[in-house]
Amino acid sequence: MRLLEEVLSSRRKLILVTGRLLDDLLHIFPQAELFDRIVAENGAVLYNPHTKQEDLLAPAPPASFRQALAKRKVQPLSFGKAIVATSEPQHQAVLDAIHELGLELQVIFNKSSVMVLPSGINKGSGLKAACRGLGLSVHNVVGFGDAENDHALLGMCEFSVAVANAVASIKEKADLVTKGRDGFGVGEVLRELISTDLEQYQQRLTRHHILLGRDDSGHECRIAPYSTSLLVAGPSGSGKSTAVAALLERLAEKKYQFCLIDPEGDYEGLEYGVNIGDAQRPPSAESVLQLLEKFENPMVGLLGVPIEDRPGFATQLLHKIYSYQAHTGRPHWLILDEAHHLMPASWRADPDALPQKFGSSILITVHPEELAPIAMKGVNIVMAVGASPQKTFASVANVIAEQPPAPPLSANLESSDVLLWFVHQKRAALHVRVEPAKAERLRHRRKYAEGDIQEKSFYFRGPKGKLNLRAQNLALFVQIADGVDDETWMHHLRQGDYSRWIRTAIKDESLADRVEKVEKSRSSASESRARIRTAIEADYTGAA
């Protein structure tokens, strides 16, 4: 119990999640008030030990179900407020009763125990409800489990732990398996949580990493959703906001909360954030915090704040956001556009107003050399966007007193390309093609399906170069392919011209790979036409 008290003293919360009936638990566990919330009956009951408030998260089973179990002489048998519990081998009788009555109930196993609950109710759903009530995110939760009914719980937690005596399937699912059994294993991790916040295990949590794009070899490039300070720099109009918008979309999809401070209104209208503040109405810190409390992603427009007042405004707002973050762990990401306006070189924030440690951040700027040193202090990834990435790296290197990275072999950046500098790693810059946001991908599909890509068009010329049939988009490519003679079609197929065009002009690696497989197969002219047409229509012309 002393260790649990130490966890609470570190300003963390404790949630107990159990399959037990609440009354039984309170009878055998008088220290229940150590926990901020208790989830009982395997996710069906939420209890506040401090106010004694009890909330039912699932309906009780109908009386007909009880009668059906009694008819089948199911024993042992107990009923909670929503759960029905028995033990093996009675599960078959339980399933028969559910089937006979046509009920939407699920059977959950806990070693030799058998529990029946409404569909969708489990430890994971109960944990989510408990976190919501406490103003917390499951992305900040460390969860412990040992039995089959802990799968949903561990899947909901950001960091999942199986104790040494857990069942094999739970050990396979967990991010960490302890050395000790039961409470001894839990104690191992709690001590590390208090002392290091489990930083040493962050590299294990790759399942949470955020996709940025693909490198020259086609491998995915992902960044960690915590302890990442990303600086995005490059000239005006180089694509900084496009790259950041794609990242924000993927953060929102994974339910990582962010707060974006947007001085110039470059991110207005994004569907995964809530815009607040415009040229007529400057935002208030209180309205930003209200959105954070509702688990929204505030996008704070500063057009109504004079440029000379923005550093002071940013200081006050950041102080309140960091204070809120210290209590809730949210927002997980803080994004500052035009960061050199908000934190100029002359910016002097009170060190006591800044946290010793906070979530991840993205600083976006045209002029990295004009950013305050304190703002650049924690930067560990630099994304150079635009035509002069080495110049961008040199500007950053002068501020952070680091040696800039060597350029990659392919340093010519196109519109969706960036170079990444991992500041604390001794390696060359990484050339990455950013995976676009959904809205950008839709525009991309329409452009290449029906638009005119001009000099990047495909030309069906045939083996002797007698033809000159131009396909300026994928829809026309499919039409011409259907009508061109077999000799011309097979000539380009054998040379790999189709996949090469899709890879270089359409810039779709996935489609190019599928087409290349057709080119390397021994398909006939009619079969290869059909397979390539199907692949293209699935992603482009069919959707357009």
N, C-alpha and C positions, 0 to 999 in steps of 0.2 A: 504494500500500500504506500510505503514511503516513496517508491519510485514513481507511482502515479501522481503523488502530490508534487514531486519535482517536475513532472511534465506540465502540470497545471501552473506551477510557479514560473515556468518558462513562457507563459502567456499563450499556451496552446490549449486546445479543447480536447475533451475525451468523449467518445461515443461508444457505447456498448451495444453490440448487435448480436442477438441470440435467437435461437429457435424455441427457447423456453416460454412458458406462459408467464405473464408479467407478475401475477400474484405469487407464483412459486419462486420466481427469482427474488422478489423483494423479501420473501420469508427466509431464504437461505443466505441472502447477501445484504446485510444491513448497511454496508458501505456504499450503497447505490448512489448516494448524493455526491460521490467523487466525480460522477459522470455528468456532463452537460445535457446529454440526451441518452435515452435507452430505446433501442428498437427491439421489440419482442415479437414472439410468434412468427419468427422468420420473415419479418418485414411487414406484418399486418397491423402492428400496434406501435405507436410513437408516444413516448412518455417523457415528461420533464420532471426529474426528481426534485427540483427546487420549488416548483409551483404545484406539483402533484397533478398537473394537467395530463390527461390521457386522450389521445386522438386515435380513432380507428381508421386505418388506411385501406381497409378492405371489408366487404360485406360478409356477414356470417353465412354459412352454408344453409340451404333450405332444410326444413324439418323432414322433408321426404328423403333427403340423403342420410340423415341420422337413422331414420326408420329402415332404409335399405341396408345399412351396415348392421343394425341390430338383427334384422332378418337373417343376415348371413353369419351371425354370431361372431363378428369380428372382435377379438380380444387380444391384448389390452386395447382400450379405446378411451381417449380423453378429448374433451372439447374446450377450446379457448373461445375468445371473442370472435375469431375468424378461422382459426386453424383447427384441423382435426388430426389427431396423432394416433398412430398405432406402431406396430413393429413388423419386421419380416417374420414369416412369409405371407403376411396378410395383404400385401400390396395387390395381389391378383384379385382378391375379393373387392378391394377398394376400386380398382379399375373397372371391374364388372359393374359395380353400382353406378359409377360415373357414366359408363356407356349406356346402361339401361335407362337412366334418367335424362341423358342428353345434356349433361351439365358441362359448363366451361370451367373445369377445375383441373389443376395440375398436381402430380404426385412428385414429391421431392424426397430424396434419400439423405439421411445423415447417419452414416455407418449402418447400424442395425435398425435405426428408427425410420419410420415412414410418416411423412407429413403431407397433408392435403390443403391446398390454398387456391384462391381464385387465380386464374391465368394472369401472369405479369407481376404477381406479388412475390417478392423474394428479398433476400438480405440487401441486394444491390438497390432495389427500389426504395426500401426503407432507409438505407443510408442516404440516398439522394434527398429524401424528404427531410431527414434530420439536418443535413447540411444546409438546405435551403432555409429552414427555420432559424438556423444560427447565423445566416448571412455568409456561409462559407461555400467554397467550391470543392467538388470532388477531386479537382486537379491538385488540391493541397492536402489530400488525405493519404496517410500510410495505413494500410489495412493488414490484419493478421487473420489467418485461417488454418484449418486442419482437416476439414471434412467435405463431403460432396456438396453440401448445401452452402458452401462458401464460394463456389465458382462465380456467381453473379456479384457477390461482394467484392472479391478480388479484381474482377474485371472492371468494376466501377472505380477502383482506387488508382491514384497515380502511381503509387509504389506498393506493390503487393508482396507480402511476406508469408511463407509457409514455415511452420515450426517443424522441427526435425522428425517428429512422429506423425506428420500429416500423411494423408493417403497419397498414393503415387500421382494421381491426376492433378491434385492441388500443387504438389511440388513442381510438376512440369509447367504449370501455368504461372507460378510465382516468379517475381523478379529476384527474390532472394530466399534461400532456405537456411534457416538458422542452424547453429551447431547444437543448441540445447533443445530439449523437449518442452512442450507446453509453456508454462509461465516463465521458465528459465530462458527459453528462446525469445519470448517477447521482451524480457528484460534486456537481453543483449542489444536488441535494436533500439529500444527506448533510450538506453544510455548514449548510443551513438547519435540518436536524433537530437537529444539535448545538447550534446557537445559539439557536433559538426553539422547538424541539419542534414545528415546523410549525403553530404556532397560527394563522398568517395564512390557512391553508387550511381551517380548521374549517367555515366557512360553506358550503364546497363539498360537504360530506359529508352532505347532507340525506337521502340514501338510508338512513342509519342512525338518523335522528331517531325519537323515541319518541312515539307518538300519545297525546295527552292527551284530546282531545275535539273538539267543533265549536263555532264561534262562531255569532253570530246569523244570519250569512249562509250557514251550512251548510259553511263552509270548515274543513278540518282544522287543528287547532292541535297542533303538535308541538314537543318540546323536544329540545335537543341532548343526546346521551349523555355528553358530556364538558364540563368547565368549567362545569357547571351546579350552583349551590347554591340549592336550592328550600326555602323556608320555607312550611310548611302550617300555618295558624293559624285558630282559630275556637273557638266555645264547645263544651263537652262535648256529645256526641250530635249534632253538626252534620253528620257525614259525613266527617270527616277520614280515618279509617281505611279507609272504603270507597273514597275517591278514591286513596289511597296503594296499597291492595291492587291496584287496577286497573293502576296504573303498575308495580308489582312483577311482576305477571303478564306484562306486555309486555316488561319487562327480561329476565325469565327466558326468554321465547320467543325473544328475540334473542341469548341466551347471554351477556348482560352479567352478570357475577357481582356480587352484592350481599351485604352483611352488615347485618342489622337488629338493633338493640338495642331490646328490647321490655320495658320495666319492668313493665307491667301484664298481659301475656299477651293483648293485643288481637289478635295475629296468629297465634295457635296454630292448627294444622291446615291451613295453606295448603299445597297440594300441591307448590308449586314452591320450597319452602324446607325446611330441616331444623331442627326445634325442638331447642334444647339449654338445659337449666336449667329448674327449676320451683320451686315453693314449698318442696319438701323438699331439693332439690339445687342449690345455686348453681353456675353454669357456671364452668369454668376457662378461662383464656386459652389454655392449651395445646390444649384440646379445640376451641376456636374455630379456632385455626390449623390443626389437623388437618383440619377440614372445608374450610377454604379451600384447602389443599393438594390435596384430592380434587376440587376445582372444584365443591363444593357451595355452597349459599347459606345460611350460618348465620343462624338466627333466635334471638337470645340472650335468653332469659327471665331477668328479674331479680327475680321474686317472692320468691326465697330470699335476696335481699340486702336488709338493712334500708334504709329510705329515706335515713337519714342517712349511710349508707356508700356510696350509689350514686355520688355525684360522684367519690370516691376510686377506686372500682372502675372507673368509666368512664375516668378518667385513665390508669390502668395498662393497661386493655384497649386503648384507643385508641393508646397509645404502641406496643404490640406490633403492632397492625394496620397502623399507618402504617409501621413498620419493615419488615413483610412486603411491604407495598404498594410500597415504594421498590425492592425487589429484583425483584418479579414484575409490577408494574403492576396487581395485583389486591388486593382487590376493586375493581371499577370504580365501585361506588356504596356509600356508607355511609349508613344510615338510622337516625336517633335518634328514637324515639318518646318522648313526655313529656320533650322535650329540656330543659325548664326544671328538671327534677329531676336530670338528668345534668350539665348545664352551667349552674348557677344564676348569678345576677348576681355572687355572691361567688367564683365559680370562678376560680382562678388557675392555669392550666396553665403549665408551664415552656415558654417559647417554643422552646427547643432540642429539646423533645420533640415539637413539631408540625412537620410538613414545610413547606417553603417552597411546595410545590405538590403537590396530590394530586387524586384523582379527584372525581367528582361526589358530591353529598350531598343528603339530605332531612332537614330538621329539622321535627319535628311538635310543636306546643305549643298549649295553651290560653292561655298567658300569655307572649306574645312580649316583653313589657316586663321579664320576670324572667329572660331569657336573658343569659348573659355576653356582653359586647361583643365579645370575641375570637371567639365562636361566630357572631355576626351579621355579622362583618366582611366575609365573602365572599359574602353572600346577594345574588343577582342576579335572582331571581324570587320573588315573594310570592304565594301562593295563599290567598285569603280564602274561608273556608267558613262557611256559616250566615247568619243573618238580619241581621247588622250588619257587613257587609264594610268600610264606611268607618271604623268604629270600630277594626276590626282593623288597617287600613292606618295609621291615626293612631298606634296603639300602636307599630307597627313603625317608623314614621317618626321617632318620638321617640328610639328607640334608635340608629338608623343615621344620624341627622341628615340626612335627605333629605325633600324635599317630597312628600307623598302624591299619588297620581294623581287626576285628576278622575274622577268616576263615569261609567260608560257610560250610554247612553240607557235601556237595559233593566237596571235595578239590582235588580229583585225576584228573589231567588234561590229556586229550588225545590230539592228534595232532591238532585238530581244536578248542580246548577249551582254554579259557582265564579266568582270574579273574580280575574284575574291582573294583577299589577303587575310590569312589567318595569322594574326599579329604575333602570337606566342609560339608559332610553329616555324621551324627552319625549312621552308619549302617554297617552291616557285608559286606565283599566283596561279589560281585555278580558273580556267576558262569555262564558263557555265552559260548555257542557254536557258533563260528563265521560263518556267512553265507558266503560261499566261492564266489570268483569271477566267472564269466562265464567260463573262461578257466579252472579253477579248477573244476567247476561243470561238465564240459564236460569230463575231465579226470576221475572224480569220477563216472560218468555214465558208461563210457567205462570199468572201472575197475570192477564194480559190475555187469555189464551186461554180460561181456565176459571173465573177468579175473578169477583168482583163489584166493579166500580169505582164503584158507587153513583151519586153525583151526576154523574159523568162519562159515564154511559151514553149510548148513541145511541138516539134515538126516531124511528121511522118514523111520520111524521104525515100525509104526502101533501100535495097542492097546496092542499087546502081545510082542512087541520088536523083532519080528521075521525077520523084514527087516532091511537093512542097506544101503539104497539108498542115495548116497551123491550128493547134489547139491552145487557145489562150486561157482556158480554165478546165477544170476537171469534168464538168458536164459535157463540154465539147469534145474532150479527150475520149470519153466513153462513147459518144455518138460516132466519131470518126473511126474509133477502134472497131465498132460493129460493122462498118461498111468497107474498111480497107481490105485489100486482098491478103490471103494467107501468107504469101511470100514476104510482103512488107511487114506484116505483124510479127512473124517469127524472126525476121532479121533483127528487129529492135529488141525482141524478147531475149534472144540468145546473147545479145551484147549487154544485157542488163540496163538498157537505156531507160526503161520505165521506172524502175526503183531509183535509179540515179537522179532522174528528173524530180521525182517526188521528194527525194531526200534533200536536194540542193535548192530547188525552186519553190516547192510547196512547204518545205521544212517540217515534214511530218515523219519522224523517225519510226513510229509504230507502223504506220501504213506502208512506209518504204520497206520495212522488214518483212511484212506480209507479202508484198508484191515480189520481193527478192526470192522468197521461198518458191513462189510460182515459177519465176524465171529459172531457178535451178532444178525444178522438177522436170519430168519428161512428159509434161502434159501436151496434148494436141493443141492446134490453133484454136479450135472452138472451145475446148475445156479451159485453156489458159485465159482466153477472153472472158469467159463466164466468171472464173474465179477472181480475176482482177476487177471486173465490173462490180461484183458483189462486195469486194473489200472497199472499193471507193464509195459506193452508194451507202454502205453502212455508216460511214463517217461524214460524208459530205452531201452528194447530190440527192440522196434519199431524204435527208433531213431538210435540205433547202427547199 
